[in-house]
Amino acid sequence: MKKSFCLIILILFFQEGLTRLSPRDLYQNFRSAVCLVSFYQNIASDSKIGSFEKIKRYRIGILIDSSGLVMVSNDVYPVSMDFVSSGGSYLSSLPTDFQVKLDNGREYPAQFLAKDDQAMVALIHIQAGSPPITFPSVTFYETTKVSVTDSIYVLELLTQNYNYAPLFTAHQINAVVESPRRKFLVNNYVPALSAGGLVVNTEGKAIGVVINPSLEFSFDSVGDFEEYHKNFLEIAPTEWFIDFIKNPPTVVESQITTKSWLGIQMQALTKELKEYWKVPQDGGVIISKIFPESPAAQAKLQVGDVILAVNDATLLITKEEETANLRNLILSYPPHTSIQLKLFRDGKIFTKKLTLIAAPKAIGIAESYPVPQLGFEIRELTRDVIYVNDLPLSTTGVFVFQVDRASPAGIGGLETGDIVQEINGNKIENLTDAKELIGRLQEKSQKIYMFKVLSGHITRFVFLDLNK
C-alpha cells in the first residue's frame, strides 16, 4: 500500500512537471505571434486646412486571430471617443498607414478597427489580399488562479537602437491588486519596458499584456516605443480585454455608446477634509461639479457630497491619483445599469439609487466640414465641448476644429475652439445649417463674411474680406 501511494505521488508530480514548458519552448511557441506595428499619427497642420503632419510611430502587436487581427496599445488613437475617456487632442485625426511586420520579415498593410480605453487596447486588421493567409495567433486564458509568486515571462520588442529585436524576460508576480479592478504587479528590474508586451505563464498560456498606466502621449517626432521607468511593471490580465477582442466593433463610431457615465467631477477625500467634515470613513470621493442632464443631476446629488461606496465597493480614496478608481468602477458597469451610492452630506450618511447612461460623444470623432477657400474646418458641436466650457445645453453653433493662420479666417481672427453661431446674420443651429449656408454663399462668390462666434463665454465678431 505504501509503495502504491508513493507511486501515485510520483506520477502526479511527473504529470505536473509535464505541464511546464522550458523558457526556450515558450519563446519559440509565442515569438511568431508578436509583431512590430508601425503607423502614422496625424496632427492637424496650420499650413493647409485638411492637411496633417505625419509622425511615424511604432508599437508592439499581438496576433490574436488566424485571420490577421492584431491587438496593440490603445494610444495608437489618442483622441477620446467619449467624454469619459481622458487624454487625447482636439487636433488629432485617425491614425493611418498601418503596417504589420512579422517575425519572418514579411510586412503587410493593416486597417485600424477600434479601441477600448478601459481595456487599454486597440485592434487593427491585416489586409493580406488573396489568397487568404493563416497567421499564427495567441489565445488568452482566464487568470482566476494566478497568484503571488507565480512565474511568468514577458515577450516584447526592443527599440530601434536594437533593431526591434525580441526581448524575453522571466519574472515573478509580486502582487495581485484586486481593486478597483484586478491587475498584477512585478518588480521592474529591466531599465525600459514597453506597453503591449505579451505575458505568458509557465504552462504556455497567454494571460495578459503589459500596460503603461500613465499613457502619456507626446506629439514629438520620435520613432521609438514610449519607454517608461516604473518601480513596478503593471500587467492587465485577460479579463480586461477578452470581451472586446471576442466581439470587436468594426468602426470607431460604434463604440460611442458603450461607456457608462455618472456625470461628475471629483476630488479625493484627504485626511484634512475628512477631519474637517467629520466623515466616518478613511477615504472617499468629493463631488466638485455635476454636469446637467447626467445621472448625478437626475439623482439630485449635490456639490460637496462625499461618495463613500458604490454598491458593495467601499471607496478608500485619499489621493487625487486614486480618483480614477471610481471612474474605472463606473466604467465596469454597462450603460442603463442601476447602482446604489453611499453618500455623506451635512453630517449624515444616506444612500441614493441612480441609473447610469452612455457617455456623451467627444469632439474627436465628430462629423467635420473643411472650408479650404476660407481656411478653416468646423465640426458638429458635441456635448463634451459644452461641458468643458460650462455652456448651457441649449448652446447652438459649430465648433472650429482647425484654422490656417495664413488664410482669410486666420488673418480675420477666427481661432480653434471658437463656436460659430452666425454667418452674415444667419443663425447657425448645427453643422447641417453651416454646410448649407456656406455652400450657398460660395455659389454666389461671396467675398465678405461676418462671423458671430462664442469664445468661452465671450461673444466676438470676426470679419473676413476676400477682396484683400
C-alpha positions in Angstrom: 0.0 0.0 0.0 2.8 2.4 0.9 4.6 1.7 -2.4 1.4 2.3 -4.3 0.9 5.6 -2.5 4.4 6.7 -3.3 3.9 5.7 -7.0 0.7 7.8 -7.2 2.6 10.8 -5.8 5.4 10.3 -8.2 3.0 10.0 -11.2 1.2 13.2 -10.1 4.5 15.0 -9.7 5.6 13.9 -13.1 2.4 14.9 -14.7 2.6 18.3 -13.0 6.1 18.7 -14.4 4.8 17.9 -17.9 2.6 21.0 -17.9 5.5 23.3 -17.6 7.4 24.3 -20.7 11.0 25.3 -20.8 11.8 29.0 -21.5 13.1 28.1 -24.9 9.9 26.3 -25.8 7.8 29.2 -24.5 9.8 31.7 -26.6 9.5 29.6 -29.7 5.8 29.0 -29.3 4.9 32.7 -29.0 7.6 34.5 -30.9 5.8 34.4 -34.3 2.6 35.9 -32.8 4.4 39.1 -31.6 4.8 41.6 -34.3 6.0 45.2 -35.0 3.2 47.7 -35.8 4.1 50.9 -37.5 1.6 53.7 -38.3 1.4 57.5 -38.8 -0.1 59.7 -36.2 -1.7 62.7 -37.9 -1.6 66.1 -36.3 -3.6 68.9 -37.8 -1.4 71.3 -39.7 -1.6 75.1 -39.6 -0.3 75.4 -43.1 -3.2 73.9 -45.0 -6.8 73.1 -43.9 -7.5 69.4 -44.2 -3.8 68.6 -44.1 -1.9 66.8 -41.3 1.7 66.5 -40.2 2.6 62.8 -40.2 4.6 61.4 -37.4 5.7 57.7 -37.6 5.2 55.6 -34.5 5.9 52.0 -33.6 4.1 49.7 -31.2 4.2 46.0 -30.2 1.4 44.0 -31.7 0.0 40.6 -30.8 -1.8 38.5 -33.4 -5.0 37.2 -31.7 -6.7 35.6 -34.7 -5.6 33.5 -37.6 -7.3 35.9 -40.0 -4.8 38.7 -39.1 -6.5 40.5 -36.2 -3.8 42.3 -34.2 -4.1 43.8 -30.7 -2.0 46.9 -29.8 -1.9 49.6 -27.1 -4.9 51.9 -27.3 -2.7 55.0 -27.6 -2.4 54.4 -31.3 -5.5 56.6 -31.4 -5.1 59.3 -28.9 -8.3 61.1 -29.4 -11.1 60.4 -26.9 -14.2 58.9 -28.3 -16.4 59.8 -25.4 -16.5 62.4 -22.6 -15.3 59.9 -20.0 -12.0 59.0 -21.7 -9.2 61.3 -20.7 -6.3 62.4 -22.8 -6.1 63.0 -26.5 -6.0 66.1 -28.5 -8.6 68.1 -30.4 -6.1 68.4 -33.2 -5.5 64.7 -33.9 -7.0 62.6 -36.6 -7.4 58.9 -37.1 -4.0 57.1 -37.4 -3.2 56.0 -40.9 -0.8 53.8 -42.9 -0.7 50.9 -40.5 1.9 48.2 -41.3 2.4 45.0 -39.5 5.9 43.3 -39.7 6.0 39.7 -38.7 9.0 37.9 -37.2 9.7 36.3 -40.6 10.3 39.8 -42.0 7.2 39.9 -44.1 5.2 43.2 -43.9 1.5 43.8 -44.6 -0.7 46.8 -44.6 -3.4 46.9 -41.9 -6.6 48.8 -41.1 -7.5 50.4 -37.8 -10.7 48.9 -36.4 -11.4 50.1 -32.9 -10.1 50.8 -29.4 -11.2 50.4 -25.8 -9.7 53.0 -23.4 -10.6 51.0 -20.3 -9.2 47.7 -21.7 -6.3 49.9 -22.8 -6.1 48.0 -26.2 -6.9 48.7 -29.8 -7.5 46.4 -32.8 -6.1 46.5 -36.3 -6.6 44.0 -39.1 -4.0 42.9 -41.6 -5.0 43.4 -45.2 -3.2 40.4 -46.8 -5.2 40.2 -50.0 -5.8 36.9 -51.9 -5.4 34.1 -51.4 -6.1 34.2 -47.7 -3.2 33.7 -45.3 -3.4 31.8 -42.0 -1.5 33.8 -39.4 0.0 32.5 -36.1 -2.1 33.7 -33.2 -2.4 33.8 -29.4 -5.3 32.5 -27.4 -5.8 34.2 -24.0 -6.8 32.3 -20.9 -8.5 33.3 -17.7 -6.4 34.3 -14.7 -8.5 33.4 -11.7 -5.9 31.0 -10.4 -2.9 33.4 -10.9 -1.4 34.4 -7.6 1.6 36.0 -6.0 4.9 34.0 -6.5 3.7 32.6 -9.9 6.4 32.6 -12.5 5.7 34.4 -15.8 7.5 35.5 -18.9 7.2 38.7 -20.9 7.8 38.8 -24.6 8.2 42.2 -26.1 10.3 44.1 -28.7 13.3 46.3 -28.1 13.6 49.8 -29.5 15.0 51.0 -32.8 18.5 51.1 -31.3 18.4 47.3 -31.2 16.5 46.9 -34.5 13.3 45.9 -32.7 14.8 42.6 -31.6 12.6 40.4 -29.3 13.1 40.7 -25.6 12.1 37.7 -23.5 12.3 38.2 -19.7 11.5 35.9 -16.7 9.5 37.5 -13.8 7.7 36.5 -10.7 4.3 38.1 -9.8 5.0 40.2 -6.7 1.4 41.5 -6.1 -2.1 41.0 -7.2 -4.1 44.2 -6.9 -7.9 43.4 -6.7 -9.4 46.9 -6.6 -10.8 48.8 -8.4 -10.1 46.0 -11.0 -7.7 43.1 -10.8 -4.1 43.5 -12.2 -0.7 42.1 -11.5 2.5 43.9 -10.4 6.0 42.7 -11.0 9.2 44.3 -9.7 10.7 46.2 -12.7 14.3 45.2 -12.9 14.6 46.0 -16.6 15.5 49.6 -17.3 13.0 50.1 -20.1 9.8 48.1 -20.8 7.2 49.0 -23.4 3.5 48.7 -23.4 1.9 45.9 -25.3 4.3 43.1 -24.3 2.8 39.6 -24.2 2.6 37.9 -20.8 2.6 34.1 -20.6 2.8 31.6 -17.7 5.0 28.5 -17.4 2.2 26.3 -18.8 2.4 28.1 -22.1 -0.8 30.1 -21.7 -1.2 33.8 -22.5 -2.6 35.5 -19.5 -2.3 39.3 -20.1 -0.3 42.2 -21.6 2.0 44.9 -20.2 0.4 48.3 -19.8 1.7 51.7 -19.4 -0.6 53.1 -16.8 0.1 56.8 -17.5 -0.3 56.5 -21.3 1.3 59.9 -21.7 1.2 60.6 -25.4 3.7 63.0 -26.9 3.5 64.8 -30.2 7.3 64.9 -30.5 8.7 63.5 -33.7 10.2 60.3 -32.3 10.0 56.8 -33.7 10.6 54.5 -30.8 8.2 53.0 -28.3 7.1 55.1 -25.4 9.5 53.9 -22.8 8.9 54.4 -19.1 10.6 53.7 -15.8 8.4 52.4 -13.0 9.1 50.6 -9.8 6.5 48.0 -10.8 5.6 46.5 -14.2 1.8 46.6 -14.5 0.1 43.7 -16.2 -3.5 43.8 -17.5 -5.0 40.3 -17.1 -7.0 38.7 -19.8 -10.3 39.7 -18.2 -9.7 43.4 -19.1 -9.9 42.9 -22.8 -11.3 39.4 -23.6 -14.9 40.6 -24.3 -13.6 43.4 -26.5 -11.4 41.1 -28.7 -14.1 38.4 -28.9 -16.6 40.9 -30.3 -14.7 43.8 -31.8 -16.6 46.8 -33.3 -15.9 47.2 -37.0 -15.9 51.1 -36.9 -14.9 53.6 -34.3 -18.3 55.2 -34.1 -19.9 52.0 -32.9 -18.2 52.4 -29.6 -19.6 55.8 -28.7 -22.5 54.4 -26.5 -20.6 51.7 -24.8 -19.1 53.6 -21.8 -21.1 54.3 -18.7 -21.1 57.8 -17.2 -22.0 59.2 -13.8 -21.7 62.9 -14.7 -19.4 64.4 -12.0 -16.1 66.0 -11.5 -14.4 64.9 -8.3 -11.6 65.2 -5.8 -10.2 62.9 -3.2 -11.3 62.9 0.4 -8.0 63.8 2.1 -7.3 63.3 5.8 -7.7 67.1 6.4 -11.1 67.2 4.7 -12.3 64.0 6.4 -11.4 65.5 9.8 -13.0 68.9 9.0 -16.3 67.4 7.9 -16.1 64.6 10.4 -16.6 61.9 7.8 -16.8 58.5 9.4 -14.6 56.8 6.8 -11.0 57.0 5.8 -11.3 57.9 2.1 -14.0 58.7 -0.4 -14.7 61.0 -3.4 -16.0 64.5 -3.1 -18.3 65.8 -5.8 -16.9 69.1 -7.1 -19.1 69.5 -10.1 -22.3 68.0 -11.5 -23.0 68.0 -15.2 -26.5 68.9 -16.4 -28.8 66.0 -17.5 -26.4 63.5 -16.1 -27.3 60.6 -13.8 -25.8 62.5 -10.9 -28.0 65.5 -11.7 -31.1 63.4 -12.2 -30.5 61.8 -8.7 -30.2 65.3 -7.2 -26.7 64.8 -5.9 -25.0 68.0 -4.7 -21.6 69.6 -4.9 -19.9 68.7 -1.6 -21.4 65.3 -1.3 -18.9 62.6 -0.4 -19.3 59.3 -2.1 -18.3 56.6 0.3 -19.2 53.5 -1.7 -20.7 52.2 -4.9 -22.9 49.2 -4.3 -20.6 47.0 -2.1 -17.4 48.6 -3.1 -16.0 51.0 -0.5 -14.0 53.9 -1.8 -10.9 54.3 0.3 -9.6 57.2 -1.9 -7.3 59.8 -0.2 -5.1 60.9 -3.1 -6.0 62.7 -6.4 -4.4 60.0 -8.5 -6.7 57.4 -6.9 -9.9 59.1 -8.1 -9.5 57.2 -11.3 -10.6 54.1 -9.3 -14.2 55.5 -9.1 -14.2 56.2 -12.8 -13.0 52.7 -13.6 -15.6 51.2 -11.3 -18.4 53.1 -13.1 -17.0 52.0 -16.4 -17.1 48.4 -15.3 -20.9 48.6 -15.5 -22.7 48.7 -18.8 -25.0 51.7 -19.6 -28.5 51.6 -18.1 -27.2 49.7 -15.0 -28.8 50.8 -11.7 -26.3 51.4 -8.9 -26.6 52.5 -5.3 -24.3 55.2 -3.9 -23.5 55.5 -0.2 -23.1 59.2 0.5 -22.2 61.6 3.3 -23.8 65.1 3.5 -24.1 67.5 6.3 -23.0 65.0 9.0 -25.4 62.2 7.8 -24.9 59.1 5.8 -27.6 58.1 3.3 -28.0 56.1 0.1 -29.1 57.1 -3.4 -30.1 54.9 -6.3 -29.5 56.0 -9.9 -29.2 54.6 -13.4 -26.0 55.1 -15.4 -26.2 56.3 -19.0 -23.9 56.2 -22.0 -21.1 58.8 -22.1 -21.6 61.7 -24.5 -19.7 61.6 -27.8 -16.5 63.6 -28.0 -15.4 66.2 -30.5 -12.5 63.9 -31.6 -14.8 61.8 -33.8 -17.5 64.4 -34.6 -18.6 64.9 -38.2 -16.4 67.6 -39.9 -16.7 70.0 -42.7 -13.5 71.7 -44.1 -13.8 75.0 -45.9 -10.3 75.4 -47.5 -11.4 78.5 -49.5 -11.7 80.4 -46.2 -9.1 78.5 -44.3 -10.9 76.7 -41.5 -12.6 73.4 -40.6 -15.7 73.1 -38.5 -17.3 70.2 -36.6 -20.6 69.4 -35.1 -20.9 70.8 -31.6 -20.7 67.9 -29.2 -21.7 67.7 -25.5 -18.1 67.4 -24.2 -17.2 70.9 -25.6 -20.3 72.3 -23.9 -19.5 70.7 -20.6 -15.8 71.7 -20.6 -16.7 75.3 -21.4 -19.6 75.5 -18.8 -22.0 76.5 -21.5 -25.8 76.0 -21.4 -27.0 72.7 -23.0 -29.1 74.8 -25.4 -25.9 76.3 -26.9 -26.1 76.2 -30.7 -23.5 76.5 -33.4 -20.5 74.6 -34.8 -17.0 74.0 -33.3 -14.0 75.5 -35.1 -11.6 72.5 -35.2 -8.8 73.9 -37.3 -7.7 77.3 -38.7 -5.0 78.1 -41.3 -3.2 81.1 -39.7 -2.3 82.5 -43.2 -5.8 82.2 -44.5 -8.6 84.8 -44.6 -10.1 83.1 -41.5 -6.8 83.1 -39.6 -6.0 86.7 -40.6 -9.5 87.7 -39.6 -9.1 86.3 -36.1 -11.0 83.1 -36.2 -9.5 80.7 -33.6 -9.5 77.0 -32.9 -12.1 76.3 -30.2 -14.4 79.1 -31.3 -18.1 78.3 -31.7 -19.6 79.8 -34.8 -23.2 80.9 -34.1 -24.0 83.2 -37.0 -22.6 83.8 -40.5 -23.6 87.1 -42.3 -26.6 87.5 -39.9 -27.9 83.9 -40.4 -28.2 81.8 -37.3 -26.3 78.5 -37.2 -28.0 75.8 -35.2 -25.9 72.8 -36.3 -23.4 71.5 -38.8 -26.1 71.0 -41.5 -27.1 74.6 -41.3 -23.5 75.7 -41.6 -22.8 73.5 -44.6 -25.9 74.6 -46.5 -25.3 78.3 -45.8 -21.6 78.3 -46.6 -22.4 76.3 -49.8 -24.9 79.0 -50.9 -22.6 81.9 -50.2 -19.7 80.2 -52.1 -22.0 79.6 -55.1 -22.7 83.4 -55.1 -18.9 84.1 -54.9 -19.4 85.8 -51.6 -16.4 88.0 -50.7 -17.5 89.4 -47.3 -18.1 87.2 -44.3 -19.1 88.2 -40.8 -18.9 85.5 -38.2 -20.5 85.8 -34.8 -18.6 83.4 -32.5 -18.5 82.4 -28.9 -15.0 82.2 -27.4 -15.5 80.7 -24.0 -18.3 82.9 -22.5 -17.4 86.0 -24.7 -19.1 86.9 -27.9 -16.8 88.1 -30.7 -17.2 89.2 -34.3 -14.8 88.0 -37.0 -14.7 89.9 -40.3 -13.4 88.2 -43.4 -12.7 90.2 -46.6 -11.7 88.0 -49.6 -11.1 91.1 -51.7 -7.9 91.9 -49.9 
